[in-house]
């Protein structure tokens, strides 16, 4: 007989606590991004802004990334009815990846043309993508979704995270050849996800019509 997963006690209140805790951690990560920004000083501050432009661009990119991760987290937990201890621990590992983002951003801009910067940043994103896929699959296998959650939601979440996994995973060997190429390759996550999702949607529609 298969052992049933252990549901966290008082799962309703526990779910709210996990959501509040996650929101607080993500808000702190966003704040740390701004704290790490270089502050220009003196009369030649405009020139200094130009010299530190890579830091500000990296800040905007990481802010957009963390905000997107929060949005996805928000959408998932809106459709979660209960939690297991395994799901809670997966969420903690996912938050660990998000907390690493400010440091990964600093490494990305601080190491210049060395490949370690984009490699470390990509590894953080790969960690988050893997955890996200495991969370979606765990919620499905342990029946943690709301009764009114769309049946396509888990698959869409896995598909979106897989696009990030592919883009950032492939950028790691590219970084050894050229660190700049690796960072540009991250943009491919968007077309991979967009085109792939359209193909997936059309297949689901054809399957439903049969």
SULHU-V581475 format. One line per field, one symbol per residue. phi: phi as a letter, one per 30 degrees, with the letter a starting at -180 (. if undefined). A space follows every 10 residues. Layout:
# SULHU-V581475
phi->???
This chain:
# SULHU-V581475
phi->.ddddddddh eddddddddd dddddddddd ddedddddcd bidcdddddd dceddddddd dddddddddd ddddddddcc cabcdddddd dddddedddd eedddddddd cidddddddd ddddddeddd dddddddddd dchcdddcde dddedddddd ddddeddddd dddddddaed dddddddded dddddddddd dddddddddd
